[in-house]
Amino acid sequence: MPSDALEWTAARLAAEPAVLVRVERVQGSAPREPGAWMAVFAGDVAGTVGGGHVELQAMASARRMLAGEDAPALQRYALGPSLGQCCGGVMHLRFERLGPGQAADLAQRLAAPRAPLALFGGGHVGRAIAQAVAPLPYALTWIDSRDNIFPAPAPDGVQCEHSDPVEAAVPLLPAGSRVLVMSFSHAEDLDIVAACLRRLRVQGDLPFVGLIGSATKWATFRSRLRARGFAEEELARITCPIGIPGIRGKQPEVIAASVAAQLLLAAPP
């Protein structure tokens, strides 16, 4: 099955029906949030509503519906001893038969909203971060001033842009963009951060601006940014170094995992 469960489901509906199971609402502790879904076919499943016995029972109910049995459209599952689970909450799952005619609007109905994320820099760490955030609920715009820097093909759903000067892309970012700065040069990094600070001064609509580098690099940048007229309270809006404190690995994939986790904590979608 492809990594994109939604695309796979839409394509599979052309050949056979399915039952869509969606989390309608939850009470207390539950393994998934409202909107989570799975599509149950006779022999396959795409997506997940949380795993464990609740998912097994939901799959069984969905397959009975596929076989022609009637079942309530909304079913309640208490996540307690009767299911062999100890979450303690309650999940309300909605069941809906799907046929070929519903494939076209499936993406619009089920696609999770994605928060805008701008990644400046197409180097080794930038590539690892692009891969790490591709399956996460972010809409990634990947920006660099150099030609032919991005991998071909780019990760699914990633928009690649060339900008020279690179900081010219900052005023054009969607409102609410999270920003990661890791270009090939410190001079570019400084100009990008300064452009972000100018935008924050006027619009205040960048919830996270992270700069790769050491504490020493940030001390140098702070001095230069103060010389450009930025106050300490403005500089406090920049996160540098980036990543979860305590994760010290320098491999690009380790940095990417740490930065992705920090984004989810500091500026969740």
C-alpha positions in Angstrom: 0.0 0.0 0.0 1.4 3.5 -0.8 2.2 5.8 2.1 -0.6 8.1 1.2 -3.6 6.2 2.6 -6.1 8.7 1.3 -4.9 8.4 -2.3 -4.8 4.7 -2.1 -8.3 4.6 -0.8 -9.7 6.8 -3.5 -8.1 4.6 -6.2 -9.3 1.4 -4.6 -12.9 2.6 -4.5 -12.9 2.4 -8.3 -12.8 -1.3 -8.0 -14.7 -2.2 -4.8 -16.8 -0.6 -2.1 -15.6 0.2 1.4 -16.9 1.4 4.7 -15.5 4.6 6.1 -15.0 4.6 9.9 -14.4 8.1 11.4 -13.9 9.2 14.9 -17.0 11.4 15.5 -16.1 12.5 19.1 -14.3 11.3 22.1 -14.8 11.5 25.9 -11.8 11.3 28.2 -8.6 9.5 27.1 -8.7 7.9 23.7 -6.1 6.7 21.2 -7.2 9.0 18.3 -8.7 12.4 17.9 -12.0 13.4 16.2 -11.6 13.3 12.4 -9.2 10.3 12.4 -10.4 7.6 10.0 -9.9 4.3 8.4 -11.4 2.8 5.2 -12.3 -0.9 5.5 -12.4 -3.1 2.4 -13.2 -6.8 2.3 -9.5 -7.7 2.5 -7.6 -4.5 3.2 -7.7 -1.5 5.5 -6.3 2.0 5.0 -5.8 4.5 7.8 -6.4 3.9 11.5 -8.7 5.0 14.3 -6.3 4.0 17.0 -5.4 0.3 16.9 -6.1 -2.3 19.5 -9.4 -4.1 20.2 -11.5 -1.0 19.4 -10.1 -1.0 15.9 -10.6 -4.7 15.5 -14.2 -4.5 16.6 -14.8 -1.5 14.3 -13.3 -3.4 11.4 -15.5 -6.4 12.1 -18.6 -4.2 12.2 -17.6 -2.5 8.9 -17.2 -5.8 7.2 -20.6 -6.9 8.4 -21.9 -3.8 6.7 -20.0 -4.7 3.5 -21.7 -8.1 3.6 -25.1 -6.4 3.7 -26.0 -6.4 7.4 -27.6 -3.3 8.9 -25.7 -1.5 11.6 -26.0 1.8 13.5 -24.3 4.7 11.7 -22.9 5.9 15.0 -21.4 3.4 17.4 -20.1 3.9 21.0 -17.0 2.1 22.2 -16.0 2.3 25.9 -12.3 1.8 26.2 -12.3 -0.3 29.3 -12.0 -4.0 30.4 -14.6 -5.2 27.9 -12.3 -4.3 25.0 -9.1 -5.3 26.8 -8.0 -1.6 26.9 -7.4 0.7 29.8 -7.5 4.2 28.2 -10.7 4.9 30.2 -12.4 7.1 27.7 -15.1 6.6 25.1 -15.0 6.8 21.3 -18.0 7.4 19.1 -17.3 6.1 15.6 -19.4 6.9 12.5 -19.7 4.2 9.8 -20.5 5.1 6.2 -20.7 3.0 3.1 -18.5 4.2 0.2 -18.8 3.5 -3.5 -17.0 4.6 -6.7 -19.1 7.8 -6.9 -17.7 9.1 -3.7 -14.0 8.8 -4.5 -13.8 12.2 -6.1 -14.6 14.3 -3.0 -12.9 11.9 -0.6 -9.7 14.0 -0.3 -11.6 17.2 0.4 -13.6 15.5 3.1 -10.8 13.6 4.9 -7.6 15.6 4.3 -6.4 17.0 7.6 -5.6 20.7 7.6 -1.9 21.5 7.2 -0.1 24.4 8.8 2.3 26.4 6.5 5.9 25.7 7.1 8.8 27.4 5.3 12.2 25.7 5.2 15.1 27.8 4.0 18.0 25.6 2.8 18.4 22.6 0.6 21.5 21.0 2.2 21.8 17.7 4.0 19.9 18.7 7.0 17.2 20.5 4.9 16.7 17.3 2.9 16.4 15.3 6.1 13.8 17.7 7.5 11.8 17.8 4.3 11.5 14.0 4.5 10.7 14.1 8.2 7.9 16.6 8.0 6.4 15.3 4.8 3.9 12.9 6.6 3.2 15.5 9.3 0.3 18.0 9.2 2.4 20.8 7.7 2.3 22.3 4.2 6.0 22.6 3.4 7.5 25.3 1.1 11.2 24.6 0.6 13.2 27.6 -0.5 16.8 28.1 -1.7 18.7 30.7 -3.7 20.7 28.1 -5.6 19.6 26.5 -8.8 19.3 22.7 -9.1 19.6 22.2 -5.3 16.3 20.3 -4.7 16.0 16.5 -5.1 14.1 15.2 -8.0 11.4 14.3 -7.3 10.8 16.3 -4.2 9.0 14.6 -1.3 5.2 14.3 -1.9 3.3 17.5 -1.2 6.4 19.7 -0.9 6.5 22.9 -2.9 10.1 23.9 -4.0 10.9 27.6 -4.7 13.9 29.4 -6.0 14.4 32.9 -4.5 17.4 35.2 -5.1 17.8 37.1 -2.8 16.5 34.3 -0.6 15.1 36.6 2.1 12.7 38.1 -0.6 10.5 35.0 0.0 9.8 36.0 3.6 7.1 38.7 2.9 5.3 36.3 0.6 4.9 33.5 3.1 1.3 32.6 4.1 0.2 34.0 7.4 0.9 31.6 10.3 4.0 30.1 8.6 6.5 28.3 10.8 10.0 29.1 9.6 13.2 27.0 9.7 16.4 28.7 8.6 19.4 26.6 7.5 20.8 28.1 4.3 24.3 27.3 2.9 25.8 30.6 4.3 25.7 32.5 7.5 25.1 35.7 5.5 22.0 34.3 4.0 20.8 33.0 7.4 21.2 36.5 8.9 19.3 38.2 6.1 16.4 35.6 6.4 16.2 36.1 10.2 16.2 39.8 9.8 13.4 39.6 7.2 11.4 37.4 9.6 11.9 40.0 12.4 10.7 42.8 10.2 7.6 40.8 9.4 7.0 40.0 13.0 7.4 43.7 13.9 4.7 44.6 11.4 2.4 41.6 11.2 3.3 39.3 14.1 2.1 36.3 12.2 5.1 33.9 12.3 4.5 31.6 15.3 7.9 29.9 15.2 11.2 31.0 13.7 14.0 28.6 14.2 17.7 29.0 13.2 20.1 26.2 13.0 23.5 26.7 14.7 25.3 26.9 18.0 24.9 29.2 20.9 28.1 31.0 19.7 26.5 31.6 16.3 23.4 33.0 17.9 25.4 35.3 20.1 27.1 36.7 17.0 23.8 37.0 15.2 22.2 38.8 18.1 25.0 41.4 18.1 24.6 42.0 14.4 20.8 42.1 14.6 20.9 44.6 17.4 23.1 46.8 15.2 20.3 46.6 12.6 17.9 48.1 15.1 16.2 45.1 16.6 15.4 45.1 20.3 16.1 42.2 22.7 12.4 41.5 23.1 12.2 41.1 19.3 15.3 38.8 19.2 13.6 36.6 21.9 11.2 35.5 19.2 14.0 33.6 17.4 14.8 30.0 18.5 18.4 29.1 18.2 19.8 26.5 18.5 16.9 24.4 17.2 15.9 21.0 18.2 14.9 19.3 21.5 17.5 20.0 24.2 19.4 16.9 25.2 19.3 15.3 21.7 23.0 15.9 20.7 23.3 13.7 17.6 24.7 15.6 14.6 23.5 13.2 11.9 21.0 15.0 9.6 18.3 12.5 10.4 18.7 12.9 14.1 18.6 16.7 13.8 15.5 16.4 11.6 13.7 14.2 14.1 14.5 16.6 16.9 13.4 19.7 15.0 10.2 18.0 13.9 9.4 17.1 17.5 10.1 20.7 18.6 7.8 22.1 15.9 5.0 19.9 17.1 5.5 21.1 20.7 6.2 24.8 20.1 3.9 25.5 17.1 1.5 22.6 16.7 -0.7 22.6 13.6 
